[in-house]
């Protein structure tokens, strides 16, 4: 059974947490004591219904304010598929949390309140989803029960968003009218909207094809650990363990190790369950080579005629996550796949206004939750691809060495 990771986003009070609560409740993925707790909290607050949003708004501050602050991760499964949900915040001051939640997602759901239509935050989140290269996007027009399930209202919002999406890089867009509170078109098709001929949200999530979204062309295997058993009978064993970040790695393939440039052939690919003929993303495997060449953590195994860029000069879109702003001349640590290096910020080319897509080329710093294009110079070469081509080898994090805090997320841009 395969896994689908999806993130929810949207403006405040569009119903993200309620939608996830409805998915969990209707798919019978919550325990009786969880439901009892939610029912009790709902009664204490004076609600005349069970507020399913409380299933995901786990922080006490969120329950008191009625908003989502942190990224709430939830797991559930149906007979067809397993799911990991990232419920991301809607507030502009939590852009960094939205980036964190959506960075690994296969699909993003952007909720829009049918009464309000598209708002500034809806457009901002759609842009962030396209920037993060989330392959599939669902526009969920929520609270349709509050506009009498009007087809006219739905079509106006759908058309307005479709026009906006043409300015972005959105490979796959689906629009679904629903009511998370009432359960219309969430798990089951709704009889209240006979004019809608599409599927329910859960059916779309269960049947979406995501295997072809992964890069199966460019072999990328960042080495995480070198296995050298100490027992005498296994002294000849030398394996390289890690997670495949792209392409298909087969027994018999000629491969190259970077940054050394030495070549060899794959003699075996092993998993925890035993040997396999081939491995592909995101499998975790141990690779053995025919030749005993020098490979260590942070190196990358690829094909000789299909290599990542080996460079110390990185251009990237960076989402800044720290209170202290990013400025040219700043020194940071970079963590990219299994490789680490130190870096200096050479230049801030522009700061991007996420709402208008305007580039402020006169910007001198990136404040918290800001996004901009940055040039970095690293102390040792990184083995990178364009983020548009491979989200694993094209993404990295920036770390403050003094505090060991993650202060930025970067996406490599082709020069």
Buried (B, 14 or more C-beta within 10 A) or exposed (E): EEEBBBBBBBBBBBBBBBBBBBBBBBBEBBEEEBBEBBBEBBEEEEEEEBBBBBBBBBEEEBBEEBBBBBBBBBEBEBEEBEBBBBBBBBBBEBBBBBBBBBBBBBBBBBBBBBEEBBBEBBBBBBBBBBBBBBBBBBBBBBBBBBBEBBBEBBBBBBEBBEEBBEEBEBEEBBBBBBBBBBBBBBBEBBEBBEEBEBBBBBBBBBEBEBEEBBBEEBBBBBBBEBEEEEEEEEEEEBBBBBBBBBBBBBBEBEBBBBBEEBBBEBEBBBEEEEEBEBBBBEBEBBBBBBEEBEBEBBBBBBBEEEBBBEBEEBBBBBBBBBEBBBEEEBEBBBEBBBBBBBBBBBEBBBBBBBEEEEBEEEBEBBBBBBBBBBBBBBEEBBBBBBBEBBBBBBBBBBBBEEEEEBBBBBBBBEE
